[in-house]
Amino acid sequence: MSKQRILIVDDSSVMRKIIERSLRQAGLEQAEVVEAGNGIEALAQVREGVFDLILSDINMPAMDGIEFLRQLATIESTKSVPVVMVTTEGSESRVVEALSIGAKGYIRKPFTPDQIKERVIPLLGVLR
Amino acid sequence: MNTMLDAKTLKTVRPDATWPTLLDCAAKEVFKIMVQTDIATMPNSEDGTPTGDTTAMVGLAGALCGVLSIRCTSHTAENITGRMLGTTGAVKPSEVPDAIAEICNMVAGNFKAKISMLAEHCMLSVPMVIRGDDYEMVTIANGAHIALCLEYDGKPIWVCLAAHP
């Protein structure tokens, strides 16, 4: 089995570390995790390499998670990459907007490692 | 147009007597899940003034306009950061404001999620952090103000909501 590549997009470096730790606890010890601090940095990353999964915040400076999703949908090579939103956003309309653009799910902060595992592992199709 | 802030449909949500309890609950849930710590309401703190040299703030706009802040000492902030990251040693100084800002952001998000009209019609700003304690927070005249003093490892953490009238 090849090593998964996962992109974590969040303006908080602490939150990126917490998400990465949760992924490791979920059984993805070998995954290669790449970080981006906003949508612009994330787009640069997806243009440089292939990812198996993207976890993205919604509220970020420079380019938020919704605009990042829109941009992602225009790139042929990234259309099939599953994206899960990880956000404090309690608005159902924002979440619905993200899902309508192509997000495969969302996790609301605060979250437990188990919630990360439940949402992420099925999308990767491993460790069932 | 962002439908969350559409002026034609936007209704102002007024604070009510349940909000202190909801804010208290929102803060305790965030600390329980993200810091793996039970925090308690600090006794006899009703008339206290928030203190501490680390303050995180998140703005709210829409059906409720105001600021939610969390204030504590830098030592407490470092301790919270370490527990969030699961580290036993020293944390990087740059991670402390980041962690406290994120806690503040999650408390604000969790609080508004508990109030149906706010969940859909109130947006949060990107958080910011003030370092230092030589300042005075002047709340908006006639606006509602909720100040909760919570106990973390025996030290106070202030969770405050200042709302526009």
Interface residues (C-beta under 8 A of the other chain):
Chain A: D11 S12 S13 V14 M15 K17 I18 R21 N59 M60 P61 T87 T88 E89 G90 S91 E92 S93 R94 R108 K109 P110 F111 T112
Chain B: T3 M4 E29 V30 I33 M34 T81 M84 L85 G86 S94 E95 D98 A99 A101 E102 N105 M106 A108 G109 N110 K112 A113 L118 A119 E120 H121 M123 L124 V126
